[in-house]
Structure formats: structure tokens, C-alpha cells
Amino acid sequence: MIYEEFPHEITFQRMGKVPDGGGGYEEAYVDYITTEALVSGVSSREFYQAQQLQNPIECNVYFPYRTDIEKTMRIIYENKILILKSEPIDQGGMHEVLNLKCQVTGVLESDGKS
């Protein structure tokens, strides 16, 4: 059996200007980058602690190290919308893997909009 460190695919989105159909623009999330990742649930202890701090988190997202990810972005994973509840955390301090604490806030509609 081959083990893949990052078996999932995620897309980071950020706010950008998109045409509104009337000659103007509106702010909306647009795809920024798609990358490999590992999306996993949090432990019951971590979930409880986050609830106590009124900062709910539901999953950890691990992905290859990069320097361009900002907390204002969101993630699309399997049609779910994940908002970032933390700054990227360098796992082990080796600039190899980053971790984000996230909360699922909805799903994309069939037209790709939230």
C-alpha cells in the first residue's frame, strides 16, 4: 500500500473583483491556488478547548509549506467552505508542512457560489 502524505485537494480562495454583468465589479471570493492537502477532524479535547474560547474549530488542514497564505482567505474542500480560524502554523519549524485550524461554514451551491 502506498501512503500519501497529502491525499486530498483543496482550493484557497481570496476576495477579488468580479464583473457584475452591468459594467461594474463586485467583491466575491475567487480561486487563488489549488494544492494537495490532508484534511482531518480535530480531537475531542481540541474541539472542547476551542469551544471554551468561543473560537470553534472542526478540522485541521495540513499542506506543503508556502508563504502566501493569509488568514483572510477561505478553503474549498469537497464542496465545503472552510474558514481559517488561525494563521498558518509551521509544523516542526522546518518549513515543510503548514497547519490551519478551520471551521466548516457551509457548502457551495451547484453554480459554485456560496
C-alpha positions as CSV (number, residue, x, y, z in Angstrom):
1,M,0.0,0.0,0.0
2,I,1.3,3.4,-0.9
3,Y,0.9,6.1,1.7
4,E,0.3,9.6,0.5
5,E,1.1,12.4,2.9
6,F,-1.4,14.7,1.3
7,P,-4.3,12.6,-0.2
8,H,-6.8,15.5,-0.6
9,E,-7.1,18.5,-2.9
10,I,-8.1,21.9,-1.6
11,T,-8.5,25.3,-3.2
12,F,-7.7,28.5,-1.5
13,Q,-9.9,31.5,-2.4
14,R,-9.5,35.2,-1.6
15,M,-11.6,38.2,-2.1
16,G,-11.4,39.8,-5.6
17,K,-13.3,41.9,-8.0
18,V,-15.5,40.1,-10.5
19,P,-17.7,41.6,-13.2
20,D,-21.3,42.2,-12.0
21,G,-22.8,41.9,-15.5
22,G,-23.7,45.6,-15.6
23,G,-20.3,47.1,-16.5
24,G,-19.1,47.3,-12.9
25,Y,-17.5,45.0,-10.4
26,E,-18.4,43.4,-7.1
27,E,-16.4,41.8,-4.4
28,A,-16.5,38.0,-4.3
29,Y,-14.3,35.0,-3.5
30,V,-12.2,33.9,-6.4
31,D,-9.9,30.9,-6.7
32,Y,-6.3,31.6,-5.7
33,I,-4.4,28.3,-5.8
34,T,-5.2,24.6,-5.7
35,T,-2.9,22.3,-3.8
36,E,-2.6,18.9,-2.2
37,A,-3.5,18.6,1.5
38,L,-4.6,16.4,4.3
39,V,-7.9,17.4,5.9
40,S,-8.7,15.8,9.2
41,G,-11.0,16.3,12.1
42,V,-9.8,17.6,15.4
43,S,-9.6,15.6,18.6
44,S,-12.5,15.9,21.1
45,R,-10.1,17.6,23.5
46,E,-9.1,20.2,20.9
47,F,-12.7,20.7,19.9
48,Y,-13.8,21.3,23.6
49,Q,-11.0,23.7,24.2
50,A,-11.8,25.7,21.1
51,Q,-15.5,25.9,22.2
52,Q,-14.4,27.2,25.6
53,L,-12.6,30.0,23.9
54,Q,-15.6,30.7,21.7
55,N,-13.4,30.0,18.6
56,P,-14.9,26.9,17.2
57,I,-12.7,24.7,15.0
58,E,-13.7,21.5,13.3
59,C,-10.8,20.4,11.2
60,N,-7.1,20.6,10.7
61,V,-5.8,21.3,7.2
62,Y,-2.1,20.2,6.5
63,F,-0.5,21.3,3.3
64,P,3.0,21.9,1.8
65,Y,4.8,24.9,3.2
66,R,4.1,28.2,1.4
67,T,4.4,31.9,2.3
68,D,1.4,33.4,0.5
69,I,-1.5,32.1,2.6
70,E,-3.4,34.7,4.6
71,K,-6.0,34.3,7.3
72,T,-8.5,36.3,5.2
73,M,-8.7,33.5,2.7
74,R,-11.0,30.5,2.8
75,I,-10.7,26.9,1.6
76,I,-12.9,24.9,-0.6
77,Y,-12.7,21.2,0.1
78,E,-15.2,18.6,-1.3
79,N,-17.7,21.3,-2.0
80,K,-17.5,22.5,1.7
81,I,-16.5,26.1,2.7
82,L,-13.8,26.2,5.4
83,I,-12.9,29.5,7.1
84,L,-9.5,29.9,8.6
85,K,-9.5,30.2,12.4
86,S,-5.7,30.5,12.7
87,E,-2.7,31.9,11.0
88,P,-0.7,29.2,9.2
89,I,1.3,27.1,11.7
90,D,4.7,25.8,10.7
91,Q,4.6,22.1,11.8
92,G,8.0,21.3,13.4
93,G,9.6,24.6,12.3
94,M,11.2,23.1,9.3
95,H,9.3,25.0,6.6
96,E,7.9,21.8,5.2
97,V,4.3,21.5,6.3
98,L,1.8,24.1,7.4
99,N,-1.3,23.6,9.5
100,L,-4.5,25.6,9.6
101,K,-7.3,25.3,12.1
102,C,-10.6,25.7,10.3
103,Q,-14.4,25.7,10.7
104,V,-16.9,24.4,8.2
105,T,-19.3,27.2,7.4
106,G,-21.4,25.9,4.5
107,V,-21.4,24.3,1.1
108,L,-21.1,25.6,-2.4
109,E,-24.2,25.8,-4.4
110,S,-24.4,23.9,-7.7
111,D,-23.3,27.1,-9.6
112,G,-20.1,27.3,-7.5
113,K,-21.2,30.2,-5.4
114,S,-21.6,30.3,-1.6
